[in-house]
Amino acid sequence: MKYIDEFRDGELARQLARAIAAEARPDRSYRLMEFCGGHTHAISRYGLLDLLPPPVRMIHGPGCPVCVLPIGRIDSAIELATQHGVVLCTYADTLRVPASGGMSLYKARAEGADVRMVYSCDDALALAAAHPEREVVFFAIGFETTTPPTAAIIRKAAEAGLTNFSVFCNHVLTPAAMVHIMEAQTDPDAVALDGFVGPAHVSTVIGYGAYQAFADRYQKPVVIAGFEPLDVMQSILMLVRQINAGRALVENQFTRAVSREGNLKAQALVDKIFTLRASFDWRGLGEVPDSALRIRDDYAVFDAERRFGLSYRQVADHKACECAAILRGQKRPQDCKVFGTVCAPDHPIGACMVSSEGACAAHYTYGRFRTAAPQDHA
């Protein structure tokens, strides 16, 4: 296949669906967690659930970078903008995430804070270079995909000698979250899992070999999948075959972009600039050890947390919001009482309704909640 429309061929999708139905045994369940917001979006957009047989159930995981960011971290960003007078730069979706007291970065901007949306972290660096009289902070979020660009701008700032630029680092790590999900399997409320549809963009950076220890330890198959509908369907078929055979391998469906070793140059840059945090608070998961990055001491001058003396305070989600349970795979978006009514994309109550990669936003946008057949996790 050469062109994008070939990965969206309806007849090929139906052929894959027939193969899945033929190989999925009716006497067992195939509970598969997609660990990437892009996959959640594709599943809803292309109606892939409608093609799957009853034994195969897709379960949303904590793969949306905006969704897993806890309220306390948004509060700290608002503090930077309102109390320290910085120019705070970040991506669009982050501006809309609800924080404490009904606030958000958008509302902080409406009240006079200098909060700016940027399309890349380089935009924030350019702003700092153009306005040496202002303190510019880049509010960095995301998984391994967006970490190398943040590392690159810190290196550029150091090389340029910019003293008015810093980064509020909130980069988190996918394998650590997957381990946390599996360690929670002993919890009676945890959803049982049989396999994982592994993330695509993340894996281009860290490589599919990064999941081997996970598969070996927990004996759960992982298939790295691309974002197109045929990618996802083929990956589900690969998982069904592994589960039937009692295997727990890491397989790479997304061969056109992902290698075993990943992007070694990006990995080296990240390792030069960042080091592991001992623990990090995730929305829905709580404190997860060794699951996030902080800026190394050699580059501490560019660490906004240290420069401005930020202290983290854990804040509970809105009482009506089920984002936490949805991120753990315990509930579907339509299980939330405020989904699609009080909570909608133009007035979100929880983070899962903000980002296009969030499960709630995906279900709402493509109307899957109106026609979805009853499933434990759809």
TORTIZA-671477 format. One line per 8 residues: number of its first residue (from 1); their letters; for each residue z, x, y of C-alpha. Coordinates in nm, 4 decimals. Each point is the difference from the previous one (the first is absolute). Example, Ala and Ser with C-alpha at 12.3 -4.5 7.8 and 13.67 -1.06 7.14 Angstrom:
BEGIN
1) as) 0.7800/1.2300/-0.4500 ~ -0.0660/0.1370/0.3440
***
This chain:
BEGIN
1) mkyidefr) 0.0000/0.0000/0.0000 ~ -0.0921/0.1255/0.3477 ~ 0.0546/-0.2899/0.2371 ~ 0.3032/-0.2081/0.0884 ~ -0.1575/-0.3323/-0.0977 ~ -0.0389/0.1305/-0.3560 ~ 0.3793/0.0141/-0.0263 ~ 0.0092/-0.3703/0.0962
9) dgelarql) -0.2498/-0.1290/-0.2558 ~ 0.1179/-0.3431/-0.1121 ~ -0.1649/0.0107/-0.3424 ~ 0.1512/0.3388/-0.0800 ~ 0.3393/-0.1336/0.1088 ~ -0.0385/-0.2943/-0.2379 ~ -0.0993/0.2373/-0.2807 ~ 0.3153/0.2027/0.0609
17) araiaaea) 0.2014/-0.3217/0.0085 ~ -0.1428/-0.1032/-0.3374 ~ 0.0876/0.3433/-0.1411 ~ 0.3561/-0.0286/0.1307 ~ 0.0355/-0.3497/-0.1461 ~ -0.1349/0.1166/-0.3358 ~ 0.2399/0.2946/-0.0226 ~ 0.3144/-0.1519/0.1539
25) rpdrsyrl) 0.2069/-0.1318/-0.2897 ~ 0.1295/-0.3552/0.0549 ~ 0.3299/0.0836/-0.1723 ~ 0.1117/0.2491/0.2638 ~ 0.0144/0.0512/0.3777 ~ -0.1677/0.2667/0.2093 ~ 0.2123/0.0315/0.3150 ~ -0.1836/0.2408/0.2276
33) mefcgght) 0.1267/0.1146/0.3388 ~ -0.2561/0.0986/0.2602 ~ 0.1646/0.2707/0.2061 ~ -0.2282/-0.0074/0.2999 ~ -0.0428/-0.2492/0.2816 ~ -0.3749/0.0543/-0.0146 ~ -0.0036/-0.1272/-0.3576 ~ 0.2114/-0.3012/0.0966
41) haisrygl) -0.2525/-0.0748/0.2731 ~ -0.2984/0.0372/-0.2371 ~ 0.1583/-0.2207/-0.2672 ~ 0.0482/-0.2811/0.2514 ~ -0.3274/0.0486/0.1880 ~ -0.2214/-0.0083/-0.3091 ~ 0.1984/-0.2570/-0.1977 ~ 0.0579/0.2351/-0.2907
49) ldllpppv) 0.2992/-0.1964/-0.1286 ~ -0.2368/-0.2851/-0.0788 ~ -0.1899/0.2291/-0.2377 ~ 0.3009/0.1175/-0.1998 ~ 0.1250/-0.1637/-0.3204 ~ 0.3569/-0.1450/-0.0064 ~ 0.1598/0.2982/-0.1794 ~ -0.0991/0.2367/0.2832
57) rmihgpgc) 0.2227/-0.0276/0.3054 ~ -0.0307/0.2031/0.3183 ~ 0.3236/0.0845/0.1789 ~ 0.0164/0.1280/0.3561 ~ 0.1819/0.3287/0.0580 ~ 0.1304/0.1821/0.3096 ~ -0.3377/0.1464/0.0882 ~ -0.0396/-0.1169/0.3601
65) pvcvlpig) 0.1195/0.2761/0.2389 ~ 0.0853/-0.2437/0.2791 ~ 0.1829/-0.2339/-0.2367 ~ 0.2359/0.2606/-0.1479 ~ 0.1164/0.1246/0.3400 ~ 0.3538/-0.1381/0.0509 ~ 0.1148/-0.1758/0.3156 ~ 0.2323/0.2866/0.0916
73) ridsaiel) -0.2957/0.2348/0.0386 ~ -0.1800/-0.2442/0.2304 ~ 0.3223/-0.0286/0.2004 ~ 0.0056/0.3783/0.0416 ~ -0.3586/-0.0029/0.1265 ~ 0.0904/-0.2732/0.2495 ~ 0.2973/0.2120/0.1078 ~ -0.2327/0.2921/0.0681
81) atqhgvvl) -0.2246/-0.2160/0.2165 ~ 0.2684/-0.1929/0.1883 ~ 0.2933/0.2405/0.0322 ~ -0.1628/0.3418/0.0071 ~ -0.3015/-0.0902/0.2111 ~ -0.2596/0.1590/-0.2258 ~ -0.3606/-0.0989/-0.0466 ~ 0.0142/-0.1335/-0.3552
89) ctyadtlr) -0.3286/0.0040/-0.1904 ~ -0.0625/-0.1623/-0.3359 ~ -0.2441/-0.2068/-0.2042 ~ -0.0688/-0.3652/0.0793 ~ 0.1768/-0.1704/-0.2901 ~ 0.3222/0.1884/0.0654 ~ 0.0222/-0.1559/0.3448 ~ 0.0335/-0.3482/-0.1456
97) vpasggms) 0.2713/0.0551/-0.2617 ~ 0.3089/-0.2081/0.0842 ~ 0.3107/0.2022/0.0792 ~ 0.3604/-0.0850/0.0865 ~ 0.0775/-0.2784/0.2448 ~ -0.3494/-0.1448/-0.0129 ~ -0.1435/0.3171/0.1516 ~ -0.3118/0.1954/-0.0933
105) lykaraeg) -0.1844/0.2883/0.1579 ~ -0.2445/-0.2519/0.1488 ~ 0.2869/-0.1852/0.1657 ~ 0.1497/0.3266/0.1196 ~ -0.3331/0.0790/0.1646 ~ -0.0080/-0.3433/0.1609 ~ 0.3412/0.0764/0.1484 ~ -0.1226/0.3234/0.1556
113) advrmvys) 0.0236/0.2688/-0.2687 ~ -0.2956/0.2385/-0.0210 ~ -0.1194/-0.0798/-0.3525 ~ -0.3613/0.0745/-0.0831 ~ -0.2234/-0.0763/-0.2946 ~ -0.2044/0.2942/-0.1262 ~ -0.2790/0.0203/-0.2552 ~ 0.1036/0.3439/-0.1206
121) cddalala) 0.2872/0.2404/0.0451 ~ -0.2392/0.2294/0.1874 ~ -0.0076/-0.2621/0.2764 ~ 0.3756/0.0481/0.0476 ~ -0.0375/0.3766/0.0132 ~ -0.2801/-0.0287/0.2571 ~ 0.2187/-0.2273/0.2121 ~ 0.2790/0.2587/-0.0017
129) aahperev) -0.2431/0.2740/0.1029 ~ -0.1363/-0.2150/0.2831 ~ 0.3461/-0.0969/0.1310 ~ 0.2318/0.3016/-0.0226 ~ 0.2502/-0.1773/0.2269 ~ 0.0670/-0.2687/-0.2654 ~ 0.1745/0.0168/-0.3367 ~ -0.2424/-0.1320/-0.2622
137) vffaigfe) 0.1227/-0.1017/-0.3462 ~ -0.2229/-0.0914/-0.2907 ~ 0.1631/-0.2584/-0.2292 ~ -0.1340/0.1240/-0.3338 ~ 0.0051/-0.2291/-0.3036 ~ -0.1786/-0.0217/-0.3317 ~ -0.0306/0.1440/-0.3477 ~ -0.1593/0.3299/-0.1025
145) tttpptaa) -0.3332/-0.1163/0.1434 ~ 0.1053/0.0203/0.3653 ~ 0.2390/0.2949/-0.0350 ~ -0.2591/0.2843/0.0248 ~ -0.1324/-0.1194/0.3400 ~ 0.3571/-0.0085/0.1333 ~ 0.0578/0.3515/-0.1313 ~ -0.3224/0.1104/0.1680
153) iirkaaea) 0.1012/-0.1267/0.3446 ~ 0.3411/0.1669/-0.0254 ~ -0.1762/0.3265/-0.0792 ~ -0.2419/-0.0571/0.2902 ~ 0.2898/-0.0745/0.2367 ~ 0.1701/0.3230/-0.1058 ~ -0.3183/0.2019/0.0465 ~ -0.0580/-0.1556/0.3437
161) gltnfsvf) 0.3612/0.0501/0.1060 ~ 0.0448/-0.3670/0.0926 ~ 0.3646/-0.0513/0.0888 ~ -0.0252/-0.3700/0.0831 ~ -0.1193/-0.1215/-0.3398 ~ 0.2017/-0.1008/-0.3076 ~ -0.0294/-0.2120/-0.3139 ~ 0.2321/-0.2702/-0.1293
169) cnhvltpa) -0.0699/0.0612/-0.3681 ~ 0.0167/-0.2886/-0.2486 ~ -0.2376/0.1205/-0.2710 ~ 0.0930/-0.1171/-0.3501 ~ -0.1024/0.1048/-0.3511 ~ -0.1633/-0.2213/-0.2619 ~ 0.1148/0.1622/-0.3276 ~ 0.3658/-0.0172/0.1088
177) amvhimea) -0.0328/-0.3727/0.0655 ~ -0.1629/-0.0519/-0.3394 ~ 0.2899/0.1834/-0.1644 ~ 0.2449/-0.2199/0.1903 ~ -0.1786/-0.3140/-0.1210 ~ 0.0247/0.1181/-0.3602 ~ 0.3633/0.1089/0.0322 ~ 0.0799/-0.3523/0.1196
185) qtdpdava) -0.1363/-0.1509/-0.3223 ~ 0.3567/-0.0230/-0.1328 ~ 0.0805/-0.2501/0.2757 ~ -0.0109/-0.3505/-0.1519 ~ -0.1884/-0.1255/0.3089 ~ -0.2669/0.2697/-0.0204 ~ -0.3481/-0.0995/-0.1065 ~ -0.1085/0.1610/-0.3283
193) ldgfvgpa) -0.3123/0.2162/0.0277 ~ -0.2560/0.1187/-0.2542 ~ -0.2226/0.2204/0.2161 ~ -0.1066/0.1055/0.3475 ~ -0.3232/-0.0195/0.1976 ~ 0.0455/0.3279/0.1849 ~ -0.0840/0.0457/0.3699 ~ -0.3383/0.1278/0.1097
201) hvstvigy) 0.0308/0.1677/0.3405 ~ 0.3367/0.1543/-0.0871 ~ -0.1476/0.1477/-0.3159 ~ -0.2862/0.1660/0.1879 ~ 0.2706/0.2154/0.1595 ~ 0.2530/0.0568/-0.2811 ~ -0.2389/-0.0300/-0.2974 ~ 0.0413/-0.2128/-0.3091
209) gayqafad) 0.1873/0.2789/-0.1744 ~ 0.2986/-0.0780/0.2232 ~ 0.0743/-0.3092/-0.2122 ~ 0.0035/0.1710/-0.3401 ~ 0.3738/0.0667/-0.0053 ~ 0.0585/-0.3627/0.0977 ~ -0.2131/-0.1331/-0.2865 ~ 0.1641/0.2390/-0.2460
217) ryqkpvvi) 0.3529/-0.0865/0.1091 ~ -0.0344/-0.3778/0.0076 ~ -0.2780/-0.0440/-0.2545 ~ -0.2005/-0.2247/0.2328 ~ -0.3745/0.0458/0.0485 ~ -0.1378/0.0704/0.3463 ~ -0.3642/-0.0487/0.0975 ~ -0.1106/0.1246/0.3424
225) agfepldv) -0.2358/-0.2634/0.1417 ~ -0.2478/-0.0228/0.2842 ~ 0.0112/-0.2857/0.2493 ~ -0.3104/-0.1954/-0.0948 ~ 0.0237/-0.3063/-0.2275 ~ -0.1777/0.1704/-0.2900 ~ 0.2349/0.2977/0.0375 ~ 0.3037/-0.2230/-0.0347
233) mqsilmlv) -0.1440/-0.2004/-0.2903 ~ -0.0996/0.3133/-0.1907 ~ 0.3470/0.1462/0.0577 ~ 0.1635/-0.3146/-0.1378 ~ -0.2187/0.0250/-0.3102 ~ 0.0999/0.3655/-0.0420 ~ 0.3681/-0.0954/0.0241 ~ -0.0379/-0.2840/-0.2508
241) rqinagra) -0.1592/0.2411/-0.2471 ~ 0.2770/0.2562/0.0467 ~ 0.2716/-0.2597/-0.0457 ~ -0.1660/-0.1365/-0.3147 ~ -0.0206/0.3515/-0.1421 ~ 0.3603/0.0828/0.0923 ~ -0.1093/0.2838/0.2258 ~ 0.1506/0.1119/0.3327
249) lvenqftr) -0.2591/0.2211/0.1645 ~ -0.1068/0.0637/0.3570 ~ -0.3669/-0.0939/0.0240 ~ -0.2268/0.0335/0.2994 ~ -0.2410/-0.2866/0.0613 ~ -0.0663/0.1154/0.3589 ~ -0.1899/0.3103/-0.1098 ~ -0.2317/-0.0051/0.3008
257) avsregnl) 0.2885/0.0915/0.2326 ~ 0.3069/0.1126/-0.1995 ~ 0.0478/0.3223/-0.1968 ~ 0.2880/0.1189/-0.2159 ~ 0.1253/0.2564/0.2532 ~ -0.0730/-0.1978/0.3178 ~ -0.0566/0.1565/0.3418 ~ 0.1700/0.3387/-0.0294
265) kaqalvdk) -0.0643/0.0926/0.3635 ~ 0.1682/-0.3192/0.1219 ~ 0.2912/0.0523/-0.2390 ~ 0.0544/0.3554/0.1286 ~ 0.0006/-0.1167/0.3623 ~ 0.2495/-0.2775/-0.0735 ~ 0.2273/0.2429/-0.1832 ~ -0.0118/0.2394/0.2952
273) iftlrasf) 0.1064/-0.2628/0.2552 ~ 0.2217/-0.2378/-0.1997 ~ 0.2782/0.0104/-0.2536 ~ 0.1729/-0.2687/-0.2078 ~ 0.2694/-0.2244/0.1414 ~ 0.2961/-0.0392/-0.2316 ~ -0.0327/-0.3784/0.0286 ~ -0.1896/-0.2653/0.1942
281) dwrglgev) 0.0532/-0.3712/0.0502 ~ -0.2931/-0.2164/-0.1146 ~ -0.0383/-0.3674/0.0760 ~ 0.0518/-0.1783/-0.3296 ~ 0.1079/0.3068/-0.1950 ~ 0.2964/0.1271/0.1992 ~ 0.0915/0.3675/-0.0017 ~ -0.2426/0.1984/-0.2155
289) pdsalrir) 0.0743/0.3713/-0.0614 ~ -0.2655/0.2628/0.0739 ~ -0.2417/-0.2699/0.1112 ~ -0.0921/0.1042/0.3529 ~ -0.0768/0.3005/0.2167 ~ 0.1607/0.1576/0.3033 ~ -0.1284/0.2743/0.2280 ~ 0.0998/0.3522/-0.1033
297) ddyavfda) 0.2447/0.1987/0.2097 ~ -0.2791/0.2385/0.1061 ~ -0.1568/-0.2929/0.1856 ~ 0.3234/-0.1739/0.1069 ~ -0.1082/0.0047/0.3646 ~ -0.2590/-0.2640/-0.0941 ~ 0.2500/-0.2220/-0.1845 ~ 0.0751/-0.3045/0.2172
305) errfglsy) 0.3054/-0.0916/-0.2081 ~ 0.1625/0.3306/0.0884 ~ -0.1360/0.0264/0.3510 ~ 0.1370/-0.3370/0.1044 ~ 0.3031/-0.0159/-0.2286 ~ -0.1096/-0.3121/-0.1880 ~ 0.2414/-0.1402/-0.2564 ~ -0.1123/-0.2457/-0.2660
313) rqvadhka) 0.1706/-0.3356/-0.0464 ~ -0.0814/-0.2214/-0.2968 ~ -0.0892/-0.3558/0.0998 ~ -0.0373/-0.3014/-0.2291 ~ -0.3260/-0.1962/-0.0050 ~ -0.0292/-0.3496/0.1449 ~ 0.1933/-0.2389/-0.2253 ~ -0.3046/-0.2213/-0.0559
321) cecaailr) -0.2301/0.2921/-0.0840 ~ -0.0800/0.0888/-0.3626 ~ -0.1845/0.3254/0.0779 ~ 0.2527/0.2085/-0.1912 ~ -0.0392/-0.1993/-0.3212 ~ -0.3795/-0.0068/0.0403 ~ -0.0113/0.3791/0.0393 ~ 0.2021/0.0357/-0.3202
329) gqkrpqdc) -0.2395/-0.2321/-0.1816 ~ 0.2720/-0.2582/-0.0627 ~ -0.1637/-0.2753/0.2056 ~ -0.3440/-0.1102/0.1138 ~ -0.0768/-0.0618/0.3673 ~ -0.0186/-0.3750/-0.0640 ~ 0.3555/0.0093/-0.1375 ~ 0.1237/0.0628/0.3550
337) kvfgtvca) 0.1055/-0.3204/0.1758 ~ -0.1407/0.1096/0.3362 ~ -0.3304/0.1351/-0.1319 ~ -0.2975/-0.1499/0.1811 ~ 0.2155/-0.2191/0.2239 ~ 0.2610/0.1708/0.2147 ~ -0.1343/0.3363/-0.1202 ~ -0.3732/0.0538/0.0582
345) pdhpigac) -0.2118/0.2940/0.1239 ~ 0.0193/-0.1080/0.3649 ~ 0.3808/-0.0411/-0.0141 ~ 0.1321/0.2090/-0.2917 ~ 0.3609/-0.0201/-0.1115 ~ -0.0320/0.2888/-0.2461 ~ -0.2007/0.3198/-0.0280 ~ -0.2028/-0.1217/-0.3008
353) mvssegac) -0.1750/-0.2482/0.2310 ~ -0.0810/0.2630/0.2641 ~ -0.2268/0.2551/-0.1636 ~ -0.3310/-0.0958/-0.1593 ~ 0.1224/0.1970/-0.3026 ~ 0.3130/-0.2132/-0.0280 ~ 0.0131/-0.2441/-0.2901 ~ 0.0842/-0.2977/0.2218
361) aahytygr) -0.2790/0.0729/0.2483 ~ -0.2522/0.0421/-0.2826 ~ 0.0993/-0.3270/-0.1663 ~ -0.0015/-0.1856/0.3319 ~ -0.3290/0.1420/0.1264 ~ -0.1960/-0.0880/-0.3126 ~ 0.1742/-0.3292/-0.0724 ~ 0.1074/0.0992/-0.3505
369) frtaapqd) 0.3315/-0.1776/0.0411 ~ -0.1797/-0.3340/0.0262 ~ -0.1730/0.0184/-0.3371 ~ 0.1972/0.2555/-0.2005 ~ 0.0937/-0.1160/-0.3465 ~ 0.3681/0.0257/-0.0845 ~ 0.0758/0.3577/-0.1076 ~ 0.3112/0.2081/-0.0086
377) ha) -0.1620/0.2426/0.2424 ~ -0.3405/-0.0661/0.1464
***
